[in-house]
Structure formats: C-alpha cells, structure tokens
C-alpha cells in the first residue's frame, strides 16, 4: 500500500488539475458554449476573424451582421487592453457599436457582459452601453464654445533646476479664457544616431506632468484628447492664466545619455475638452481649431533655450 502522504498529494494534485480545467472551461465559455439559430459557429467565426467578408458580405445590414455573430464567442485574457475590455463577446461588441452609431438605446439590450473571475469585461454591458448613449445624447444637446474663447498657450518656458527636474511654465491667452477641462500633452523629441546610419532616428517620449491641477482622467476619452492627462483650468490659476509644473525626466535622461545627446525639442499641446458649465467644442469645426501648441529647443547646458511656436 502506498504511503498516506503520497495518496494525499495525488488527491490534491487531481483536485488542483480539476479546478484548473473547470476554471479554464468557465473563462473560455466551454461550459456554456452553444450556437444560436441563424448565427455562425464560434470556431468558424474565429477561423475567419480577419476575413469575415467570406462569411458575412460587406453589404449585409448592420443589425443582420450582429445577429449572425455567434453569441458566446470572443477573446479573453487581454491583459494589456484598456480597463473593461480584457474579455468580451464579438456579438456584444457588434451591438454596442450599432447602438453608438445609431444612438438607439434599444440595441443595448443585446449587449451581454462576459463574466470572468480573472478579467474585466465591463465595457461591453447593458449598463455601460446605456450610459454611453445617454452621454452621446447629452453631448449633442450641450452648448458650444467659440474656439476663439478657449485657452491657448501664449508662451512656453522650461529649464532644469538644481535637482535636474524640468520645470515647465505656460502662460495662456486670452486674458479671460474658458475655464474647464483641457487635455495637455508634454513630449520630448530626440534625434538619436544609430550605428552605421547617417540620418539616425527620431524618438518621442511622453513626459508625465506633476501638478495638483493635472490628473489622468478617462472621462474625456470620447472627446479625442491629444493625451490622457487633463488640466482643470480654473480662475485660481491667475489672470492672465499661468501654470508651472514639473515633469518626470528619468526616462528622458536615460535616452539622452544613451544617445550621447545634450538637447531635445520640448513640445506642449493643449486641447479644449469641456467648459466648467458643460459646454463642448463645436463638432462642425475642425478638431485643430481647439488645439494650440508650443515647441522649444532645450540643451542641458544652455542658459536661454531658443523658442518657437505653432
């Protein structure tokens, strides 16, 4: 007879293996997978995921396309996807996109969240879909802002301090700009020389801004910001408005040292998103009408960097 310890280890190993199989089956819908009448099979759909026109002609009506999509079929374990999109069903994605494109909340009833113990699939759900449609309707009904009234970067200065932190100072125009949310993007552009090449290559680094008025806010993703950092411009910043913030230069210093460079181009872009009263940019105008940018050249040993703007 075997030793009690060996028998117990085998039981634990069998239980762990069974638990793993059940978890895998649950996460991949193997426990519930079935083909709905009128829809394609999941296996066939995935096999042709990059050429669906072979299964569903391009001229197919959007609602019919969603109906033919298998209901419990989709990717999972997408760890590097945005929040809420790590697991989902292709059919739910189809109906969600149809609801957004038509602004018809009735299609949200067909959006099913893919449940998971390990991954977040909340982006494609009935509640998220309805909230998206409500937001889109509210955006359409919101008042509009004249692009001449929004804050624009009038002047840009920047310099390294004694601790080698880069401080960036912006002044805005007009004197009384529209207060509210603005996307702000601070980037460094470097020219690196590759071995054996004459021209080298361009490297663009995002520099994270550090200021109480600047946060990462996903609420404005629908407004296509120039970056994911949002500046809450308020009257407390001054009149005319001015802002001084620091940026993280750890990665920048590494690139400069590796490339043997002593300078880079600093770019700051500002895009109006939403006023404090909820007014938005006019969708009939070009997006660039609400964006301003300044660029300056910085050298690590220069006392007065040159500046130019666009």
C-alpha positions as CSV (number, residue, x, y, z in Angstrom):
1,X,0.0,0.0,0.0
2,X,1.1,3.5,-0.7
3,X,2.1,6.0,1.9
4,X,-0.7,8.2,3.2
5,X,1.3,11.3,2.3
6,X,1.7,10.2,-1.3
7,X,-2.0,9.4,-1.6
8,X,-2.9,12.8,-0.2
9,X,-0.6,14.6,-2.6
10,X,-2.2,12.7,-5.5
11,X,-5.6,13.8,-4.4
12,X,-4.5,17.4,-4.0
13,X,-2.9,17.3,-7.5
14,X,-6.0,15.8,-9.0
15,X,-8.2,18.4,-7.3
16,X,-6.0,21.2,-8.5
17,X,-6.0,19.9,-12.0
18,X,-9.8,19.5,-12.0
19,X,-10.1,23.1,-10.6
20,X,-7.8,24.4,-13.3
21,X,-9.9,22.6,-16.0
22,X,-13.1,24.0,-14.6
23,X,-11.7,27.5,-14.4
24,X,-10.4,27.3,-18.0
25,X,-13.7,26.0,-19.2
26,X,-15.6,28.8,-17.4
27,X,-13.2,31.6,-18.6
28,X,-13.4,30.3,-22.2
29,X,-17.2,29.6,-22.1
30,X,-16.6,25.9,-22.8
31,X,-19.2,25.0,-20.2
32,X,-21.9,27.0,-21.9
33,X,-20.8,27.3,-25.5
34,X,-23.6,26.7,-28.0
35,X,-24.5,28.1,-31.4
36,X,-27.7,30.2,-31.6
37,X,-30.1,29.6,-34.5
38,X,-29.1,31.8,-37.5
39,X,-25.6,32.6,-36.2
40,X,-22.3,31.3,-37.3
41,X,-20.4,28.8,-35.1
42,X,-17.7,30.2,-32.9
43,X,-15.0,28.0,-34.4
44,X,-15.8,29.2,-37.9
45,X,-16.1,32.8,-36.9
46,X,-12.7,32.8,-35.1
47,X,-11.1,31.0,-38.0
48,X,-12.2,33.8,-40.4
49,X,-11.8,36.7,-37.9
50,X,-9.5,38.6,-40.3
51,X,-11.7,37.9,-43.4
52,X,-15.3,38.0,-42.2
53,X,-16.4,39.1,-45.6
54,X,-16.2,35.5,-46.6
55,X,-18.9,34.7,-44.1
56,X,-20.8,37.9,-43.9
57,X,-20.8,40.0,-47.1
58,X,-19.8,43.7,-46.6
59,X,-23.2,44.8,-47.9
60,X,-25.0,43.0,-45.0
61,X,-27.2,45.3,-42.9
62,X,-25.5,46.1,-39.6
63,X,-28.3,44.5,-37.4
64,X,-28.2,41.3,-39.5
65,X,-24.4,41.3,-39.2
66,X,-24.8,41.3,-35.4
67,X,-27.5,38.6,-35.5
68,X,-25.2,36.3,-37.4
69,X,-22.3,36.8,-35.0
70,X,-22.1,33.9,-32.5
71,X,-23.4,35.0,-29.1
72,X,-20.9,33.4,-26.7
73,X,-17.7,33.8,-28.7
74,X,-14.9,36.3,-28.2
75,X,-11.4,36.9,-27.0
76,X,-10.3,36.8,-23.3
77,X,-7.2,37.3,-21.2
78,X,-6.4,40.6,-23.0
79,X,-4.3,41.9,-20.1
80,X,-2.9,44.9,-22.0
81,X,-6.3,46.1,-23.2
82,X,-7.9,49.2,-21.6
83,X,-10.0,48.7,-18.5
84,X,-13.2,46.8,-19.1
85,X,-12.0,45.3,-22.4
86,X,-9.9,42.4,-21.2
87,X,-12.7,39.9,-22.1
88,X,-15.8,40.3,-24.3
89,X,-18.1,38.8,-26.8
90,X,-17.9,39.7,-30.5
91,X,-21.7,39.9,-30.7
92,X,-21.9,42.3,-27.7
93,X,-19.2,44.4,-29.4
94,X,-21.3,44.5,-32.6
95,X,-24.5,45.5,-30.9
96,X,-22.7,48.1,-28.7
97,X,-21.1,49.7,-31.8
98,X,-24.5,49.6,-33.6
99,X,-26.2,51.4,-30.6
100,X,-23.4,54.1,-30.6
101,X,-23.6,54.6,-34.4
102,X,-27.4,54.9,-34.4
103,X,-27.9,56.4,-31.0
104,X,-30.6,53.8,-30.5
105,X,-30.5,52.5,-26.9
106,X,-32.8,49.6,-27.9
107,X,-29.7,47.7,-29.2
108,X,-28.1,47.9,-25.8
109,X,-30.5,45.1,-24.6
110,X,-28.4,42.7,-26.8
111,X,-25.1,43.6,-25.2
112,X,-24.1,40.9,-22.7
113,X,-21.1,41.3,-20.4
114,X,-18.7,38.4,-20.5
115,X,-18.4,37.3,-16.9
116,X,-15.0,36.4,-15.6
117,X,-13.3,35.6,-12.3
118,X,-10.0,36.9,-13.6
119,X,-10.6,39.6,-16.3
120,X,-12.7,42.8,-16.5
121,X,-15.3,42.8,-19.3
122,X,-17.5,45.6,-18.0
123,X,-17.0,47.9,-21.1
124,X,-19.5,45.8,-23.1
125,X,-22.5,45.5,-20.9
126,X,-26.1,46.7,-20.9
127,X,-25.4,49.4,-18.3
128,X,-22.2,50.7,-20.0
129,X,-24.0,50.8,-23.3
130,X,-27.0,52.8,-22.0
131,X,-24.6,55.2,-20.2
132,X,-22.7,55.7,-23.4
133,X,-25.9,56.5,-25.3
134,X,-27.0,58.9,-22.6
135,X,-23.7,60.7,-22.7
136,X,-23.8,61.0,-26.5
137,X,-27.3,62.4,-26.4
138,X,-26.1,64.9,-23.7
139,X,-23.1,65.9,-25.8
140,X,-25.3,66.6,-28.8
141,X,-27.6,68.8,-26.7
142,X,-24.7,70.6,-24.9
143,X,-23.9,74.3,-25.7
144,X,-20.9,75.0,-27.9
145,X,-17.8,77.1,-27.3
146,X,-16.3,79.5,-29.7
147,X,-12.7,78.4,-30.4
148,X,-11.5,82.0,-30.1
149,X,-12.5,81.9,-26.4
150,X,-10.7,78.8,-25.2
151,X,-7.3,79.0,-23.5
152,X,-4.3,78.8,-25.8
153,X,-0.6,78.5,-25.0
154,X,0.8,82.0,-25.5
155,X,4.2,81.5,-24.1
156,X,6.3,78.5,-23.1
157,X,9.5,78.4,-21.0
158,X,11.3,75.5,-19.4
159,X,14.6,74.8,-17.6
160,X,16.2,72.2,-15.4
161,X,16.6,73.1,-11.8
162,X,19.5,72.2,-9.5
163,X,17.9,68.8,-8.8
164,X,17.7,68.2,-12.6
165,X,13.9,68.3,-12.6
166,X,12.4,70.0,-15.6
167,X,10.0,72.8,-14.7
168,X,7.6,74.0,-17.5
169,X,5.8,77.3,-17.4
170,X,2.9,78.1,-19.6
171,X,1.0,81.4,-20.0
172,X,-2.4,81.4,-21.7
173,X,-4.4,83.8,-23.8
174,X,-6.9,85.3,-23.9
175,X,-6.9,87.1,-20.6
176,X,-10.2,85.5,-19.6
177,X,-10.2,82.1,-21.2
178,X,-13.0,79.5,-21.0
179,X,-12.3,77.6,-17.7
180,X,-12.8,73.9,-17.6
181,X,-11.0,70.7,-18.7
182,X,-8.2,70.7,-21.2
183,X,-6.1,67.8,-22.4
184,X,-2.4,68.6,-22.0
185,X,0.5,66.6,-23.6
186,X,4.2,67.2,-22.8
187,X,6.6,65.4,-25.0
188,X,10.3,65.3,-25.7
189,X,11.6,64.7,-29.3
190,X,15.1,63.4,-29.6
191,X,17.3,62.7,-32.6
192,X,19.3,59.5,-32.0
193,X,22.3,58.4,-34.1
194,X,22.2,54.7,-35.0
195,X,25.5,52.9,-35.7
196,X,26.2,52.6,-39.4
197,X,23.5,55.2,-40.4
198,X,23.9,58.8,-41.3
199,X,20.4,60.1,-40.5
200,X,19.7,58.2,-37.3
201,X,16.1,58.1,-36.0
202,X,13.5,60.2,-34.1
203,X,12.4,59.2,-30.6
204,X,9.3,60.8,-28.9
205,X,8.9,60.5,-25.2
206,X,5.8,61.4,-23.2
207,X,6.8,63.4,-20.0
208,X,4.4,62.9,-17.2
209,X,3.3,66.2,-15.7
210,X,3.2,66.7,-11.9
211,X,0.8,69.4,-10.7
212,X,-2.4,69.3,-8.5
213,X,-4.5,70.6,-11.4
214,X,-3.3,67.9,-13.8
215,X,-4.6,64.3,-13.5
216,X,-5.2,61.3,-15.7
217,X,-9.0,61.2,-16.3
218,X,-10.7,58.8,-18.7
219,X,-14.0,60.6,-18.6
220,X,-12.9,62.7,-21.6
221,X,-11.7,59.8,-23.8
222,X,-14.8,60.3,-26.0
223,X,-13.6,63.8,-26.9
224,X,-10.4,62.6,-28.5
225,X,-7.9,64.4,-26.4
226,X,-4.3,64.9,-27.5
227,X,-3.2,63.0,-24.4
228,X,-4.6,61.2,-21.4
229,X,-3.6,64.0,-18.9
230,X,-6.3,66.5,-18.1
231,X,-5.7,70.0,-16.8
232,X,-8.6,71.5,-14.8
233,X,-8.1,75.2,-15.7
234,X,-9.7,77.4,-13.0
235,X,-9.7,81.1,-12.2
236,X,-7.4,80.4,-9.3
237,X,-4.5,79.8,-11.7
238,X,-4.3,83.6,-12.3
239,X,-5.3,86.3,-14.7
240,X,-3.9,86.1,-17.3
241,X,-3.8,82.3,-16.5
242,X,-0.4,80.8,-15.9
243,X,0.8,77.4,-14.9
244,X,4.1,76.0,-13.8
245,X,4.5,72.2,-13.4
246,X,7.3,69.7,-13.2
247,X,7.8,66.7,-15.5
248,X,9.4,63.3,-14.9
249,X,12.7,63.2,-16.8
250,X,14.1,59.9,-15.6
251,X,13.5,58.1,-18.9
252,X,14.5,61.2,-20.9
253,X,17.9,61.4,-19.1
254,X,18.5,57.7,-19.9
255,X,17.8,58.3,-23.6
256,X,20.0,61.4,-23.7
257,X,22.9,59.5,-22.1
258,X,22.4,56.5,-24.3
259,X,22.3,58.6,-27.5
260,X,25.1,60.9,-26.4
261,X,22.8,63.9,-26.9
262,X,22.7,67.2,-25.0
263,X,19.4,68.6,-26.2
264,X,15.9,67.8,-27.3
265,X,12.8,69.6,-28.6
266,X,10.1,70.1,-25.9
267,X,6.5,70.2,-27.2
268,X,3.4,71.1,-25.2
269,X,0.0,70.7,-26.7
270,X,-3.3,71.9,-25.2
271,X,-6.8,70.9,-26.3
272,X,-10.0,72.2,-25.0
273,X,-12.3,69.4,-23.8
274,X,-15.2,70.8,-21.8
275,X,-16.1,74.0,-20.0
276,X,-16.9,74.2,-16.3
277,X,-20.5,74.7,-17.3
278,X,-20.6,71.6,-19.6
279,X,-20.1,73.3,-23.0
280,X,-18.2,71.5,-25.7
281,X,-16.3,72.1,-28.8
282,X,-18.3,72.7,-32.0
283,X,-18.3,69.4,-33.9
284,X,-18.8,71.3,-37.2
285,X,-15.4,72.9,-36.8
286,X,-12.0,71.1,-37.3
287,X,-10.6,69.5,-34.2
288,X,-7.4,71.6,-34.6
289,X,-9.4,74.7,-34.0
290,X,-9.4,73.9,-30.3
291,X,-5.7,72.8,-30.1
292,X,-2.7,75.0,-29.5
293,X,1.0,74.0,-29.4
294,X,4.4,75.5,-28.4
295,X,7.8,74.0,-29.1
296,X,11.2,75.0,-27.8
297,X,14.7,73.7,-28.0
298,X,16.4,72.7,-24.8
299,X,20.0,71.9,-24.2
300,X,21.2,70.7,-20.8
301,X,23.9,73.4,-20.6
302,X,22.2,76.3,-22.3
303,X,21.1,79.2,-20.1
304,X,18.5,80.6,-22.5
305,X,17.0,78.0,-24.8
306,X,15.5,79.2,-28.1
307,X,11.8,79.1,-28.5
308,X,9.3,78.9,-31.4
309,X,5.6,78.2,-31.6
310,X,3.0,76.9,-34.0
